[in-house]
Amino acid sequence: MRAVITILMTMALLQTAQADELHVVLNGKAIHLQNRNYNEDNWGLGINYDFAARNNWINFLNASFFKDSNNQTSKYAGGGTKRRYLLDSKDTDGWHIDAGIIGFLMTREDYKENQPFFGALPFVAVGKSWFTVNATYIPAMTPKHTSLFFFQAMVRVAEF
C-alpha cells in the first residue's frame, strides 16, 4: 500500500498544471469471453481525478471497488495517462475518444489470497465533457480465470 501511495503522490507532485476534473466512477458490466458462468453485473463505485490536459495528454488518479466475476468485492487504486482525441477540434466540450493505460494496486479474494498485487491495463473511452464510458480488456490471469471486457461510466462532479 505504501508503494501505491508513493506512486500517486509522485504523479500529483509532477503535475505543473492546475487540477481539472473530479469524476464519480460507476462500475457496471463485464462480458466474459470464454465462460458465461461468472457474475457480469460488476456494480461498484469509485473516484477519478483528471489533471489538466497538456497537449491532449491527461494524467489521472483513481480508486474504486466493485463486485467481481465471483461476486466478491475487489478494490483497486492507481493512476495513469490517456490521450484525448476530440471528434470536433473546435468543441472542447464535445465528443471525444480517449486511449490510455492505467497502473494499479488491486486486491481480489480469489487471487493471491486477497493480498495486493500490481497490474496495468490499456483502455479506451468515449464521451463528452460531463459523461464518459470506459472499456478495458482484461486477459485471463491464470488457467482458472477467463478473459473479459469491463465497462465503467464516469460522471463529472466538479471542475477546478
C-alpha positions in Angstrom: 0.0 0.0 0.0 2.9 2.3 0.7 4.1 1.8 -2.9 0.7 2.9 -4.3 0.6 6.0 -2.1 4.1 6.9 -3.1 3.3 6.5 -6.8 0.1 8.5 -6.5 1.8 11.3 -4.6 4.7 11.4 -7.1 2.3 11.7 -10.0 0.4 14.5 -8.2 3.6 16.4 -7.5 4.9 16.1 -11.0 1.9 18.0 -12.3 2.7 21.6 -13.1 -0.8 22.5 -14.4 -3.8 23.2 -12.2 -6.1 20.2 -11.4 -9.0 19.9 -13.8 -11.9 17.4 -13.1 -13.2 15.1 -10.4 -15.5 12.2 -11.5 -17.6 9.6 -9.8 -16.9 6.2 -11.3 -19.8 3.8 -11.7 -18.6 0.2 -12.3 -21.1 -1.9 -14.1 -20.6 -4.5 -16.6 -18.3 -7.4 -17.5 -18.5 -9.5 -20.6 -16.7 -12.8 -20.2 -15.4 -14.2 -23.4 -15.0 -17.9 -22.8 -17.4 -18.8 -20.0 -20.7 -17.1 -19.1 -20.9 -18.7 -15.6 -19.5 -15.6 -13.9 -21.1 -12.5 -12.4 -21.3 -10.0 -15.2 -23.0 -7.3 -13.1 -20.0 -5.8 -11.5 -21.6 -2.9 -9.7 -19.5 -0.6 -7.6 -18.3 3.0 -7.1 -15.1 4.9 -7.3 -13.5 8.3 -7.9 -11.3 9.5 -10.7 -9.3 12.7 -10.7 -8.1 14.1 -14.1 -5.3 16.6 -14.1 -5.4 19.4 -16.6 -4.7 18.3 -20.2 -1.3 19.1 -21.6 -1.0 18.7 -25.4 -4.1 16.4 -25.3 -2.5 14.1 -22.7 -4.3 13.8 -19.4 -2.8 12.2 -16.3 -5.2 10.8 -13.7 -5.5 9.1 -10.3 -8.4 6.8 -9.4 -9.7 4.3 -6.8 -12.7 2.0 -6.9 -14.4 -1.0 -5.5 -16.8 -3.4 -7.3 -18.4 -6.9 -7.2 -16.0 -9.0 -9.3 -16.7 -12.0 -11.5 -17.1 -14.3 -8.5 -19.4 -11.9 -6.5 -16.6 -10.9 -4.2 -15.6 -7.3 -3.5 -12.5 -6.2 -5.4 -10.7 -2.9 -4.8 -8.0 -1.0 -6.6 -6.1 2.3 -6.6 -3.8 3.6 -9.2 -3.2 6.1 -11.9 -2.2 6.5 -15.5 -2.3 8.6 -18.6 -4.6 8.9 -21.6 -4.5 10.7 -24.9 -7.7 12.6 -25.8 -8.9 12.8 -29.4 -11.6 15.5 -30.0 -14.1 14.5 -32.6 -14.7 18.2 -33.3 -11.5 20.1 -32.7 -13.4 23.4 -32.3 -15.7 22.0 -29.5 -13.6 21.1 -26.4 -16.8 20.1 -24.5 -18.0 17.9 -27.4 -17.5 14.2 -28.1 -14.0 12.7 -27.5 -12.2 9.3 -27.6 -9.5 8.6 -25.0 -6.9 5.9 -25.3 -4.6 5.2 -22.3 -3.1 2.9 -19.7 -3.7 2.5 -16.0 -1.4 1.1 -13.5 -2.9 -0.1 -10.2 -2.6 -2.0 -7.0 -5.6 -4.4 -6.5 -7.0 -6.9 -4.1 -9.1 -9.9 -5.1 -10.3 -12.6 -2.7 -9.7 -15.3 -5.4 -6.2 -14.1 -6.4 -3.2 -14.3 -4.2 -5.4 -14.7 -1.1 -6.6 -11.1 -1.2 -3.0 -9.8 -1.0 -2.4 -6.6 -3.0 -0.9 -7.1 -6.5 0.2 -4.7 -9.2 -1.4 -4.6 -12.6 -1.5 -2.5 -15.7 -4.2 -2.4 -18.4 -4.9 -0.5 -21.6 -8.3 1.2 -22.0 -10.4 3.2 -24.4 -13.2 5.7 -23.5 -15.9 7.6 -25.4 -17.8 10.5 -24.0 -18.5 14.2 -23.6 -17.1 16.6 -21.1 -19.5 15.5 -18.3 -20.0 11.8 -19.1 -17.7 9.1 -20.4 -17.9 5.3 -20.8 -14.6 3.4 -20.3 -13.8 -0.1 -21.6 -10.9 -2.3 -21.0 -9.8 -5.8 -22.0 -8.6 -8.0 -19.1 -6.7 -11.1 -20.2 -7.0 -14.4 -18.3 -4.6 -14.1 -15.3 -4.5 -17.8 -14.5 -5.9 -21.0 -16.1 -8.9 -20.8 -13.8 -9.8 -17.2 -14.9 -11.2 -16.1 -18.3 -10.6 -13.0 -20.4 -13.2 -10.3 -20.3 -14.2 -6.8 -21.3 -15.0 -4.5 -18.3 -17.1 -1.3 -18.6 -17.4 1.8 -16.4 -19.2 5.1 -16.6 -17.7 8.3 -15.3 -19.8 11.4 -14.4 -18.0 14.7 -13.7 -18.9 16.2 -10.3 -16.5 19.1 -10.1 -14.3 21.2 -12.2 -11.3 23.2 -10.8 
